[in-house]
């Protein structure tokens, strides 16, 4: 797109799925878009997620009764929830809010709000997949949630009923029925829930990189720079100061995930968001022909068949972004996978760790600042960032261009009550 004196401009900070989606949708509205990230697009959380694009992820983490399990999980070294105790006093306010969201009325409100964001997932992705030539990377494979006992299967019934009430097709399967559907499953699987209409990206990082390439092919720019701070430009525009210079635009969108809190704080905004660090291992020569993505609910591990191998994702480690990774947690995940997929091989395994931007109520922040109308927020997506990246981009483009957002953004405001 040729840039003229009258061209409206936007700067998007963050090269993940949310950032590139914001940039592409704004470009479709006639904006000249510049994407800024210290790394190449698609290398942070977008490189290490499970590729889940299913609409069923609107059920929040903290369900009724969950708070009574947290103390035991914190003390259990093999738990999928890990803490750094020296940092915990600073995280305590966040955890108190998080635990408060497990009230039934709050759980219902969160699920209802997230559902409105997830209904249009595939509709929002369609034009971006088209322009980037990545339709082949998104496949409808369904999803299996497997359990090792009748008790644990029954314990998941509350969340599954919420999904049914939200319009998601859920089938209940015996262990044998699950193995008939997915022969790779081992004999330890007692029962399963099957959601046939779930989609997956088989190469999330490649998809984000293709989105960024489509942005530049149509006149946008991608800059490898480290953002230092934001400030008003004095003419109703916003200014982004990086390690290499100053850039101004009509709109500045903060989509830098867990790093976004540092950007908004000087603008007078404080949001309760912390880094929930996730781990994964990709097994390129795993020896298992897995066709359907699996959630091993008993161990909180997700198994995703990717182009480059089987991706094993899980863990919730609450620690600062700068804390060195604890790679022992990956070994722990792999051990639990052997109960689900017997005989799995670790040959060629490579590990990854990243920081999810997590709010206490599981809901992202999608908003415009009243005091700085040029500043927009699109972060805090937690576990659903990849699934909701495109719809977030479309909503941000509606805000920037003065359109009425397609959904009610009240539940996603930065100044909402988070508990």
C-alpha positions in Angstrom: 0.0 0.0 0.0 1.6 3.3 -1.0 2.1 5.7 1.9 0.9 9.3 1.5 0.5 12.3 3.8 -3.1 11.3 4.4 -2.5 7.6 5.1 -3.5 6.6 8.5 -0.8 4.7 10.4 -0.7 2.1 13.2 2.2 0.6 15.1 1.7 -2.9 16.6 4.0 -3.9 19.4 4.4 -7.7 19.5 5.1 -10.3 16.8 2.9 -13.1 18.1 -0.4 -14.2 16.7 -2.3 -11.4 18.3 0.0 -8.7 17.1 0.2 -9.9 13.4 -3.5 -10.4 13.4 -4.1 -6.8 14.6 -1.7 -5.5 11.9 -3.3 -7.5 9.1 -6.8 -6.4 10.0 -5.8 -2.8 10.3 -4.1 -3.1 6.9 -7.3 -4.3 5.4 -8.9 -1.1 6.7 -6.4 1.0 4.8 -3.8 1.7 7.6 -0.1 1.6 7.0 1.0 -0.9 9.7 4.4 -1.3 11.3 5.0 -4.4 13.5 7.7 -4.0 16.1 9.3 -6.8 18.1 12.8 -7.4 19.4 12.7 -10.9 17.8 11.4 -12.3 14.5 7.6 -12.8 14.4 6.3 -16.1 15.7 9.2 -16.9 18.1 7.6 -16.4 21.5 4.4 -18.1 22.8 3.2 -18.4 19.2 6.1 -20.8 18.6 5.4 -23.1 21.5 1.7 -23.4 21.9 -0.5 -26.4 21.3 -2.0 -24.9 18.1 -5.5 -25.2 19.5 -8.2 -23.3 17.5 -11.2 -25.0 19.1 -14.2 -23.0 20.4 -14.4 -25.2 23.5 -11.7 -23.4 25.5 -14.0 -20.9 27.1 -14.3 -22.8 30.4 -12.0 -21.0 32.9 -9.2 -22.7 34.9 -10.5 -22.1 38.4 -13.8 -24.0 38.7 -15.9 -24.4 41.9 -13.9 -26.3 44.5 -10.6 -25.6 42.7 -9.2 -23.4 45.5 -9.1 -26.3 48.0 -6.7 -28.2 45.7 -4.3 -25.3 45.2 -2.4 -25.8 48.6 -1.7 -29.4 47.8 -0.7 -28.7 44.3 1.7 -26.0 45.5 3.4 -28.5 47.9 3.6 -31.3 45.3 6.9 -31.2 43.3 5.2 -33.3 40.6 2.1 -31.0 40.3 1.3 -29.3 37.0 1.2 -26.1 39.0 4.7 -24.9 40.1 5.7 -21.9 42.2 8.9 -20.1 43.0 8.4 -19.5 46.7 10.7 -16.5 46.9 8.5 -14.7 44.4 5.2 -15.9 45.8 4.7 -12.9 48.2 4.7 -10.6 45.2 2.3 -12.8 43.3 -0.1 -13.3 46.3 -2.5 -10.5 45.3 -2.9 -12.1 41.9 -3.5 -15.6 43.4 -6.1 -14.2 45.8 -8.0 -12.8 42.8 -7.5 -16.0 40.9 -9.0 -18.1 43.7 -11.9 -15.7 44.0 -12.9 -16.4 40.4 -13.8 -20.0 41.3 -17.2 -18.9 42.6 -20.0 -20.4 40.6 -21.5 -17.1 39.5 -18.1 -15.8 38.5 -17.2 -19.0 36.6 -20.5 -18.7 34.7 -19.8 -15.0 33.8 -16.2 -15.7 32.6 -17.3 -18.7 30.5 -20.2 -16.6 28.9 -17.8 -13.7 28.1 -15.1 -15.9 26.6 -17.7 -17.8 24.6 -18.7 -14.6 22.8 -15.0 -14.1 21.9 -14.6 -17.7 20.7 -17.8 -18.2 18.6 -16.2 -16.3 15.6 -12.8 -18.0 15.8 -12.7 -19.6 12.4 -14.7 -16.9 10.7 -12.1 -14.3 11.9 -9.2 -16.5 10.8 -10.5 -17.2 7.3 -9.4 -14.0 5.5 -6.0 -14.1 7.2 -5.4 -17.7 6.2 -6.4 -16.8 2.6 -4.1 -13.8 2.3 -1.2 -15.6 3.9 -1.6 -18.9 1.9 -1.8 -20.9 5.1 -5.2 -22.7 4.9 -3.4 -26.0 4.7 -2.0 -25.5 8.2 -5.4 -25.4 9.8 -7.2 -28.7 10.0 -10.4 -30.0 11.6 -9.3 -33.0 13.6 -11.5 -32.9 16.7 -10.1 -33.3 20.2 -10.1 -36.1 22.8 -10.0 -35.5 26.5 -8.9 -38.8 28.1 -9.1 -40.0 31.7 -7.6 -43.0 33.6 -10.5 -43.7 35.9 -14.3 -43.4 36.1 -13.9 -41.0 39.1 -11.7 -38.6 37.1 -14.0 -38.8 34.1 -17.0 -38.0 36.3 -15.0 -35.1 37.9 -14.7 -33.5 34.4 -18.4 -33.5 33.9 -19.0 -30.0 35.2 -16.7 -28.4 32.6 -18.1 -30.6 29.8 -21.7 -29.7 30.7 -20.7 -26.0 30.5 -19.3 -26.7 27.0 -22.5 -28.5 26.0 -24.6 -25.6 27.3 -22.3 -23.3 25.2 -23.2 -25.2 22.0 -20.2 -27.5 21.8 -20.8 -31.1 20.7 -19.4 -33.4 23.3 -19.5 -37.2 23.1 -18.8 -39.6 26.0 -16.7 -42.6 25.1 -15.5 -45.7 26.9 -11.8 -46.5 26.8 -12.4 -49.1 24.0 -14.4 -46.6 22.0 -11.7 -44.0 22.4 -9.0 -46.5 21.2 -11.2 -47.4 18.2 -11.2 -43.7 17.3 -7.5 -43.1 18.2 -5.6 -46.5 18.1 -2.5 -44.9 19.6 -4.1 -44.7 23.0 -2.9 -47.2 25.6 -4.9 -49.6 27.8 -4.6 -47.2 30.8 -7.3 -45.0 29.3 -10.6 -45.7 31.0 -12.9 -43.2 29.3 -12.9 -40.0 27.2 -14.8 -37.0 26.0 -14.7 -36.4 22.2 -15.3 -33.0 20.7 -15.4 -33.6 16.9 -15.5 -30.0 15.7 -12.2 -28.7 17.0 -9.5 -27.3 14.7 -5.7 -27.2 15.1 -2.8 -25.4 13.5 -0.2 -28.0 12.6 2.6 -25.4 12.6 1.7 -22.3 14.6 5.1 -20.6 14.2 5.1 -21.0 10.5 1.6 -19.6 10.4 2.5 -16.5 12.3 5.6 -15.9 10.1 3.4 -16.3 7.0 1.0 -13.6 8.4 3.9 -11.3 8.9 5.2 -11.9 5.3 1.7 -11.1 4.0 1.8 -7.9 6.0 5.1 -6.8 4.3 4.0 -8.0 0.9 1.1 -5.6 1.0 3.2 -2.5 2.1 3.5 -3.0 5.8 6.8 -3.1 7.8 8.3 -5.4 10.3 11.0 -3.9 12.5 13.5 -5.8 14.8 13.7 -3.3 17.6 13.3 -3.3 21.4 10.6 -1.0 22.7 11.7 1.1 25.6 8.6 3.2 26.3 5.5 4.9 24.9 4.5 8.6 25.1 2.1 11.0 23.4 3.5 12.6 20.2 1.7 15.9 20.9 -0.6 15.8 17.9 -3.1 13.2 18.9 -0.7 10.5 17.8 1.3 8.1 19.9 5.1 7.7 19.9 7.0 4.5 20.4 10.6 4.9 21.5 12.9 1.9 20.8 16.6 1.2 21.1 16.9 2.4 17.5 14.8 5.5 17.3 11.3 7.0 17.5 8.2 6.0 15.6 4.8 7.8 15.7 1.4 6.7 14.4 -2.3 7.4 14.7 -2.7 4.3 16.7 -0.4 2.2 18.9 -1.5 -1.3 19.8 0.2 -3.1 22.7 0.1 -6.8 21.9 3.4 -7.9 23.6 1.9 -10.6 25.8 3.5 -10.9 29.3 5.8 -7.9 28.5 2.8 -5.5 28.0 2.4 -4.5 31.7 5.7 -2.6 31.4 4.4 -0.7 28.5 1.1 0.4 30.0 2.4 1.2 33.5 3.9 4.6 32.5 0.5 5.5 30.8 -1.2 5.2 34.2 -2.5 1.6 33.8 -1.9 -1.2 36.2 -3.4 -4.6 35.4 -3.1 -7.8 37.5 -1.3 -9.9 35.0 1.7 -12.2 35.6 3.8 -14.6 33.6 2.4 -18.2 33.7 5.3 -20.0 32.2 4.6 -23.0 30.0 6.8 -25.8 28.8 6.7 -28.2 25.9 8.8 -30.8 24.1 8.5 -31.7 20.4 9.2 -35.3 19.6 10.0 -35.5 15.8 10.6 -39.3 15.8 8.1 -40.3 18.4 7.1 -43.7 16.8 3.4 -43.0 17.4 0.9 -42.1 14.6 -1.3 -39.8 16.6 -4.2 -38.4 14.5 -6.4 -36.5 17.0 -5.1 -33.9 19.4 -5.4 -35.2 23.0 -5.8 -33.6 26.4 -4.6 -35.9 29.0 -6.7 -34.3 31.7 -5.4 -36.3 34.7 -1.9 -34.9 34.2 -2.9 -31.6 32.6 -0.8 -32.4 29.5 -1.8 -31.6 25.9 -0.6 -33.7 22.9 -0.7 -32.1 19.5 0.3 -33.8 16.3 2.4 -31.1 14.4 4.2 -31.0 11.1 7.5 -31.4 12.8 6.5 -34.1 15.3 4.4 -34.6 18.4 4.2 -31.6 20.7 3.8 -32.3 24.4 2.6 -29.1 26.2 1.7 -28.4 29.8 2.8 -27.0 33.2 1.9 -23.8 34.8 5.0 -22.3 36.4 4.4 -19.0 38.1 7.7 -17.2 38.0 9.2 -14.0 36.6 10.1 -13.9 32.9 13.8 -13.6 33.8 13.8 -16.8 36.0 16.0 -19.5 34.4 13.9 -22.4 33.0 13.4 -25.5 35.0 13.8 -28.2 32.3 13.1 -31.0 34.9 9.4 -30.1 34.4 9.6 -31.3 30.8 10.9 -34.7 31.9 8.0 -34.8 34.2 5.5 -34.2 31.4 7.1 -36.9 29.2 6.8 -39.5 32.0 3.0 -38.8 32.2 2.6 -39.1 28.4 3.9 -42.7 28.5 0.7 -43.7 30.4 -1.4 -42.3 27.5 0.8 -43.3 24.5 2.8 -46.4 25.4 6.1 -46.9 23.6 6.6 -43.2 22.7 10.1 -42.4 21.6 12.0 -39.3 22.7 14.5 -39.5 19.9 15.4 -36.1 18.5 13.4 -34.3 21.3 13.8 -30.6 21.6 12.4 -28.5 24.5 10.8 -25.0 24.7 9.7 -22.7 27.5 7.6 -19.5 27.2 5.6 -17.0 29.3 1.8 -16.9 29.0 0.3 -13.5 29.9 -2.3 -14.5 32.5 -5.0 -12.5 34.2 -6.8 -13.8 37.3 -10.1 -14.2 35.4 -8.7 -15.9 32.3 -10.0 -13.1 30.1 -7.8 -11.0 27.9 -7.6 -7.2 27.9 -9.0 -5.7 24.7 -9.5 -2.0 25.2 -8.7 1.7 24.3 -7.2 4.1 26.9 -9.4 7.1 27.6 -6.6 9.4 28.6 -4.5 8.3 25.6 -7.0 7.6 22.8 -4.1 6.6 20.5 -3.2 3.7 22.8 -4.9 0.3 22.5 -4.4 -2.9 24.5 -4.6 -6.5 23.2 -2.9 -8.8 25.7 -3.5 -11.1 28.6 -4.9 -14.0 26.5 -3.4 -16.7 28.7 -4.1 -20.2 27.3 -6.4 -19.0 24.5 -4.1 -16.6 22.7 -3.6 -18.6 19.6 -7.3 -19.5 19.2 -8.4 -15.9 19.8 -5.6 -14.1 18.0 -7.6 -13.3 14.8 -10.8 -12.2 16.4 -8.8 -10.0 18.7 -7.2 -8.4 15.7 -10.6 -7.8 14.0 -12.0 -6.2 17.2 -9.0 -3.9 17.6 -9.4 -2.8 13.9 -13.0 -2.0 14.7 -12.0 0.1 17.7 -9.3 2.0 15.9 -11.5 2.8 12.9 -14.4 4.0 15.1 -16.7 1.1 14.4 -18.9 -0.5 17.0 -17.1 -3.7 18.2 -18.9 -6.9 17.2 -19.0 -8.1 20.8 -19.6 -6.3 24.1 -16.1 -5.4 25.4 -17.2 -4.6 28.9 -15.9 -8.0 30.2 -12.5 -7.3 28.6 -11.9 -3.7 29.8 -8.6 -3.0 31.6 -10.4 -1.5 34.6 -12.9 -4.3 35.2 -13.2 -6.1 38.4 -11.0 -9.2 38.0 -12.5 -11.3 40.7 
